Amino acid sequence: MLQVLPQSGPAIRIPQRQVLRLGRRIWYNECRGTYAGLTSWNRGEEFASLGIGHFIWYPENRSGPFQESFPMLLAYLESQGEVLPEWLKVSVGCPWPNREAFLADVNSERMRDLRRLLTWSMPLQARFIVDRLAAALPKMLRNLPRSERRRVRFQFYRMAGQAAGVYALVDYVNFKGEGLKGQERYNGQAWGLLQVLQGMTGKASGQAALDEFAASADRVLTRRVLNSPPERNEARWLPGWRQRLRTYRTPNTDS
């Protein structure tokens, strides 16, 4: 059973069996559950996307508007006893400077090291993703005026009270973040979990909550695309994003 902890500590506690199911679903969402997809670099992007959550890794001495999560994953894996390849331990950034270099090196020993690590550490990657959600609510509330905290907390637990809602929360915060990072904004407007929860006003649980969360997420992501720099051509991503959001509306016993 899911444990909801509204008073103190992490926002929710999710059993390991459910964590693994969530990890498999996110892996499918990010790269159709393929092993090749564990080491990706999407066309038109400035970073590699690695692991079941497509964690972002920028090349050395480069950064961007999106939160770099792969170094945080590596630190987490080490804290859990995983032994990293030596080159990863000393790396201060993605060693491939661009997508072309990354793809040209796809069969190298370093890339094989990376795929092995990302394959055998899948359970820990899933826990890393879930732990991010558990920490998300306290972070979001700290960044809100007191007058808004109660409503956002209510909408969070409205979703977290059901397994399908937990899946939607976990997937979205991995997919688009908490919505707190100053750089992750276009025209001053963010697109993370906080903004989705702020866009919800209903009170009914069950399917009504799932439908409203998905609809709010659609509005938030559509606004992001409209605000995005034209050269990024983010409209190309919107159909796939909407397909992903549709999975939030469908209760799944494997969540």
C-alpha positions as CSV (number, residue, x, y, z in Angstrom):
1,M,0.0,0.0,0.0
2,L,1.1,3.6,-0.7
3,Q,1.8,5.6,2.4
4,V,0.9,9.3,2.3
5,L,2.7,11.3,4.9
6,P,1.2,14.8,4.9
7,Q,2.5,16.1,8.2
8,S,6.3,15.8,8.1
9,G,9.2,14.1,6.3
10,P,8.9,13.0,2.7
11,A,5.6,13.7,1.0
12,I,4.9,10.1,0.2
13,R,6.5,6.7,0.8
14,I,6.3,4.2,-2.1
15,P,6.9,0.4,-1.7
16,Q,9.8,-1.0,-3.7
17,R,7.6,-3.2,-5.8
18,Q,5.7,-0.2,-6.9
19,V,8.9,1.7,-7.5
20,L,10.1,-0.9,-10.0
21,R,6.8,-0.8,-11.8
22,L,7.0,3.0,-12.0
23,G,10.6,2.8,-13.3
24,R,9.5,0.4,-16.1
25,R,6.7,2.7,-17.2
26,I,9.0,5.8,-17.2
27,W,11.6,3.8,-19.2
28,Y,9.0,3.0,-21.7
29,N,7.8,6.7,-21.8
30,E,11.3,7.9,-22.4
31,C,12.7,5.4,-24.9
32,R,10.1,2.7,-25.4
33,G,11.8,0.5,-22.9
34,T,14.8,-0.2,-25.2
35,Y,18.4,-0.7,-24.1
36,A,19.6,1.4,-27.0
37,G,17.5,4.2,-25.6
38,L,19.5,4.2,-22.4
39,T,22.2,6.2,-24.1
40,S,20.6,8.8,-26.3
41,W,21.2,12.3,-27.7
42,N,18.2,13.8,-29.3
43,R,18.5,15.8,-32.5
44,G,18.6,19.5,-31.9
45,E,19.5,19.2,-28.2
46,E,22.7,20.3,-26.5
47,F,23.0,17.4,-24.0
48,A,22.9,13.6,-23.8
49,S,19.8,11.9,-22.3
50,L,20.8,8.9,-20.3
51,G,19.2,6.1,-18.3
52,I,15.5,5.1,-17.8
53,G,14.7,8.7,-17.0
54,H,16.7,10.3,-19.8
55,F,18.7,12.2,-17.2
56,I,20.4,15.2,-18.8
57,W,24.2,15.5,-19.1
58,Y,25.8,18.6,-20.6
59,P,29.3,18.6,-22.1
60,E,32.1,19.9,-20.0
61,N,32.1,23.7,-19.5
62,R,28.6,24.0,-21.0
63,S,25.2,24.5,-19.4
64,G,21.7,25.3,-20.4
65,P,18.2,26.2,-19.2
66,F,17.3,22.6,-18.2
67,Q,18.3,21.0,-14.9
68,E,21.3,18.6,-15.3
69,S,20.3,15.5,-13.5
70,F,22.8,12.8,-14.6
71,P,25.6,14.0,-12.2
72,M,23.0,13.8,-9.4
73,L,22.2,10.2,-10.4
74,L,25.9,9.2,-10.4
75,A,26.3,10.6,-6.9
76,Y,23.2,8.7,-5.8
77,L,24.5,5.5,-7.3
78,E,27.8,5.8,-5.6
79,S,26.0,6.5,-2.3
80,Q,24.2,3.2,-2.7
81,G,27.4,1.3,-3.3
82,E,27.5,1.2,-7.0
83,V,31.1,1.1,-8.4
84,L,31.4,3.6,-11.3
85,P,33.9,3.2,-14.2
86,E,37.0,5.2,-13.5
87,W,36.5,7.6,-16.3
88,L,33.0,8.5,-14.9
89,K,34.4,9.1,-11.5
90,V,36.8,11.8,-12.8
91,S,34.5,13.3,-15.5
92,V,33.4,16.9,-14.9
93,G,31.0,16.8,-17.8
94,C,29.8,14.7,-20.7
95,P,33.0,13.7,-22.6
96,W,31.2,13.9,-26.0
97,P,31.0,17.6,-27.1
98,N,28.0,17.2,-29.4
99,R,25.5,14.7,-30.8
100,E,27.7,13.8,-33.8
101,A,30.6,12.8,-31.6
102,F,28.3,10.9,-29.3
103,L,26.8,8.8,-32.1
104,A,30.2,8.2,-33.7
105,D,31.5,6.7,-30.4
106,V,28.4,4.5,-29.8
107,N,30.4,1.3,-29.9
108,S,33.4,2.5,-27.8
109,E,34.5,1.0,-24.5
110,R,33.3,4.1,-22.6
111,M,29.8,3.8,-24.2
112,R,29.7,0.1,-23.3
113,D,30.6,1.0,-19.7
114,L,27.8,3.5,-19.6
115,R,25.2,1.0,-21.0
116,R,26.3,-1.7,-18.5
117,L,26.0,0.7,-15.6
118,L,22.6,2.0,-16.8
119,T,21.3,-1.5,-17.3
120,W,22.3,-3.1,-14.0
121,S,21.4,0.0,-11.9
122,M,17.8,0.2,-13.2
123,P,16.2,-0.5,-9.7
124,L,18.3,2.3,-8.2
125,Q,17.5,4.7,-11.0
126,A,13.8,4.0,-10.4
127,R,14.2,4.8,-6.7
128,F,16.2,8.0,-7.6
129,I,13.2,9.1,-9.7
130,V,10.7,8.3,-7.0
131,D,12.7,10.0,-4.3
132,R,12.7,13.2,-6.3
133,L,8.9,13.2,-6.1
134,A,9.0,12.5,-2.4
135,A,11.1,15.6,-1.9
136,A,9.2,17.8,-4.4
137,L,6.2,18.8,-2.3
138,P,8.3,20.4,0.6
139,K,10.4,22.2,-2.0
140,M,7.4,23.6,-3.8
141,L,5.6,24.7,-0.6
142,R,8.7,26.5,0.6
143,N,8.7,28.6,-2.6
144,L,5.0,29.6,-2.3
145,P,3.3,32.3,-0.4
146,R,1.5,30.9,2.6
147,S,-1.9,31.7,1.0
148,E,-1.2,29.3,-1.9
149,R,0.3,26.4,0.0
150,R,-2.9,24.7,1.2
151,R,-4.3,24.5,-2.4
152,V,-1.2,23.0,-3.9
153,R,-0.8,20.5,-1.0
154,F,-4.5,19.5,-1.5
155,Q,-4.0,18.9,-5.2
156,F,-0.8,16.9,-4.6
157,Y,-2.5,14.6,-2.2
158,R,-5.6,14.4,-4.4
159,M,-3.4,12.7,-6.9
160,A,-1.1,10.8,-4.5
161,G,-4.1,9.1,-2.9
162,Q,-4.4,6.7,-5.9
163,A,-1.8,4.5,-7.7
164,A,-2.5,6.0,-11.1
165,G,-2.1,9.5,-9.6
166,V,1.3,8.6,-8.1
167,Y,2.4,7.4,-11.6
168,A,1.4,10.8,-13.1
169,L,3.2,12.7,-10.4
170,V,6.4,10.7,-10.6
171,D,6.5,10.7,-14.4
172,Y,5.8,14.4,-14.7
173,V,8.4,15.6,-12.2
174,N,11.0,13.4,-13.9
175,F,9.8,14.6,-17.3
176,K,9.6,18.3,-16.7
177,G,10.8,19.0,-13.2
178,E,9.4,20.7,-10.2
179,G,9.0,24.1,-11.9
180,L,11.3,25.9,-9.4
181,K,14.5,26.4,-11.3
182,G,14.8,30.1,-12.4
183,Q,16.4,29.2,-15.7
184,E,13.6,26.7,-16.7
185,R,11.3,29.4,-17.8
186,Y,10.3,31.0,-21.1
187,N,8.9,34.6,-20.9
188,G,9.0,34.2,-17.1
189,Q,6.7,31.2,-17.1
190,A,7.7,27.7,-15.9
191,W,6.3,24.3,-16.9
192,G,7.0,22.0,-14.0
193,L,4.8,20.0,-11.6
194,L,4.1,23.1,-9.5
195,Q,2.5,24.9,-12.4
196,V,0.4,21.8,-13.2
197,L,-0.9,21.6,-9.7
198,Q,-1.6,25.3,-9.6
199,G,-3.7,24.9,-12.7
200,M,-6.0,22.4,-10.9
201,T,-9.1,23.6,-9.0
202,G,-11.3,20.6,-8.6
203,K,-11.9,18.5,-5.4
204,A,-13.2,15.2,-6.6
205,S,-10.8,12.2,-6.5
206,G,-10.5,9.2,-8.8
207,Q,-10.8,9.7,-12.5
208,A,-11.8,13.4,-12.2
209,A,-8.4,14.1,-10.6
210,L,-6.5,12.2,-13.3
211,D,-8.4,14.0,-16.1
212,E,-7.8,17.4,-14.5
213,F,-4.1,16.8,-14.0
214,A,-3.6,15.7,-17.6
215,A,-5.6,18.7,-18.9
216,S,-3.6,21.1,-16.7
217,A,-0.4,19.6,-17.9
218,D,-1.5,20.0,-21.5
219,R,-2.1,23.7,-20.9
220,V,1.2,24.2,-19.2
221,L,3.2,22.4,-22.0
222,T,1.2,24.2,-24.7
223,R,2.1,27.5,-23.1
224,R,5.7,26.4,-23.0
225,V,5.8,25.7,-26.7
226,L,4.1,29.1,-27.5
227,N,6.7,30.9,-25.3
228,S,9.7,28.9,-26.5
229,P,12.4,30.5,-28.8
230,P,11.4,29.8,-32.4
231,E,14.8,28.3,-33.2
232,R,14.2,25.5,-30.8
233,N,11.2,24.3,-32.8
234,E,9.6,22.9,-29.7
235,A,6.2,22.4,-31.5
236,R,7.7,19.2,-32.9
237,W,7.7,17.7,-29.4
238,L,4.1,18.5,-28.5
239,P,2.3,15.6,-30.1
240,G,4.6,13.1,-28.3
241,W,4.1,15.0,-25.0
242,R,0.4,14.9,-25.4
243,Q,0.5,11.1,-26.1
244,R,2.4,10.8,-22.8
245,L,-0.2,12.9,-20.9
246,R,-2.9,10.6,-22.2
247,T,-1.4,7.8,-20.1
248,Y,-2.1,9.9,-17.0
249,R,-5.9,9.6,-17.6
250,T,-5.9,5.8,-17.6
251,P,-5.7,4.0,-14.3
252,N,-3.2,1.1,-14.5
253,T,-3.0,-1.6,-11.9
254,D,0.7,-1.9,-12.6
255,S,1.4,1.6,-11.4
